[in-house]
């Protein structure tokens, strides 16, 4: 039996993946997590304003001051570097909040600065896809992303994938976890509408064998 090695260095074959899947199911049983019905698709009013995170890339533009306009990454310490005002805390702020901070700081050097903050790479928001897929990976959340799209980004289902028992594990704001099931074959046949859910930051998709 051929054993594959994924990019993070763990040997993985059907037996290994099965062991991991069984261990995961046992852990689920120990903690009492049960399957939840699929959540409804978010509406525009449900969407939370984007919060800047570490590894995001930002474009700071100051009108009529091109020398102050920069494209910068958010460093591991949550800061960005802006001309004249040096380091500014960006992590945890919305683009509008960061704009207000930079505008206030620049006002000491520039008359009525007109600042724009744009997130050009949302690298801090992602979902994880693991198990019997082409390659365990993190998929960036740059837009609404559904289960099938995330699996496709991980190289699709592996040859031993149990497509009928894909699980989506989601951490809730209160510290608990919810788990949703996605049955690919049932979904394709139209028997499981609504299960190809819109993913949220931090979701983990587990594809067993």
N, C-alpha and C positions, 0 to 999 in steps of 0.2 A: 504494500500500500504506500503510495507516494504521500509524503508529508510536505505541506507548503510552509513557507516562512513569511510572515507578514513584515511590514516595514519597521515595526517597532521591535523586532527581533524575537518574537515568540514563535516556536514551531507550532504549526496548526494543521491538523488533518481531521477527518471525520470523527475519530475517536476522541481527540482532544477537545474539539468543539462541543461534542455531545457531553463530555464530562463537565465542561464549563457551563453549558446550558442547564444540565441537571443541578449543578451546584447553585446556579442562579435561582432556579425554581425552588430549591430547598430554602434558600435565603428568603425568598418571597414569602414562603409559608411561615417561616419563623417570625417574620415581622408583621404578618397578617395583612399584607397588601393584596387587594382584590381587584379584579378587572372592573373598570368603570365604563359606562356607555360613552360613545364618542362625543366630544364636546362640540357645540355648534360652531360654525365658522364665525370668526370675529367680524363685527360690523365696524364701520369707521369710528363710531363713538366708543367702541371697546379698545381701540388701539391706543397704547400708551406713548406719550412723547418720547422720542429717542434720547437715551442717556449715553453720553460719550464714555467710552471705556478704554482701557489700556490696549495698545496696538492699533487702535483706529488711526486713520490718516485724515488730517484736517487741512482745509484751505482757508487761510485768514487773509481777507482782502480789505485794504484800507483805501477808500476812494481818493483819487488824486495823489496818492502816496505809494507808488509802486515799490519803493525801496523798503516799505514796511509790510508789504504783502508777501506771504510765505506759504509753502505747503510743508506741514510738519507732522511727524508721528507722535502719538501719545506714548511717552516713555513708561517703563515699568513702574516708576514712582508716581505716575499719574499726571506728570507735568508736561508742558510744551514750552518751547523757546520762541519768544516773539521779539523782534528788534525793538530797541529802546527800553522795553520793560522786562526783558530777560525771562525768567521762569514764571509760568502761570499755571495754576491748578486747573486741569481740564476734566479729569476723570470724575464722574458723578454728576456733571453738569449737563444740561441740555445745550444745544447750540445757541439758543437765544440767551440763556444765562451766561454762557461764556462770552458771547458778544458784549453783554453789558459790563462784564468784568474788564475786558480788554479796552472797551470804549472809555471806561472810567480811568483806567491806568494811563492810557495814551493822552487823555485830556491835559495832563501835566506838560506835554511836549508838543501836541498838535491842537490847533484850534478846531473845535467841534468835529472830531474824527467821525467818519462814517464807516463803520466796520461791518463786514459780512463774515459769518462763519458757516462753512459748509463741510459736512462729513463726506469725504470723497471715497473712503474705504471703511466699511463697517466690519473690521476684522475682529472685534471683541465679541460679536454675537455669532453663535454657531450652534449646530446640533451635531451629535456624534452618531456614527453608524458603525456597529460592530457585529461580529459573528460571521456567518456564512455568506459573505459578500466578496466582491473582487478585491477590496482592500479596506481594512479598518481606517476610518478617516473622520475628520471634522469638516463639516460643510458650512461655509459662511452663510449667514442669514442676511442677505442684502435686499430681500423682498419676501413676500409671502411664499413659503415653500411647503410642499406637501410630502407625504411619506414616500410615494413612488419616485418623486424627483430626487429626494435625498438618497434613496437607494441607488438610483441610476448614477448619481454623482460619485458613489462609492464603488462603481464598476459593475453594478447590477447584482442580481442573485448569483451565488456560487452554485456549482453543480449539485451539491448535497443540501441545498437550502430547503427548509420546511416553509414553503411560501404561505401555508395556511395558518401559521401561528407566529407571525411577526408581532413583537411587542414594542410599544412606545412608552417609555418611563419618563414621567414628568414630575419635577420638584415643584411643589406648591409654595405659595408665599408663607404659609404657616408652618413650614418645615416638614410636612407630610409629603408622601408621594402618591401619584395616581398612575395607573397602568392601563393602557388602551391596547386592544387587539386589532390587527389588520390581517385579514384573510385575502391574499392576492387573488386567488382563483375565484372566490365568491364575489369579490369586488368587480373583477373583469366580467363576470356573468350577470352583473347587475343585482346580485342578491345581498350586497352589503353596502348600500349607499351611505355616504357620510363617514365612512371609516378611513378614507384617504384624507386625514385631517391636516389642517394648517398647523405647522410646527411652531414651537416657541423656543426662545433661547434657552439652552441647557437641556433640551430633550435628548434622550438617548434611544436610538432605534436598535433593537436586538433581533437579529435574524438567526434563529436556531437551525441546526441540521436535523 
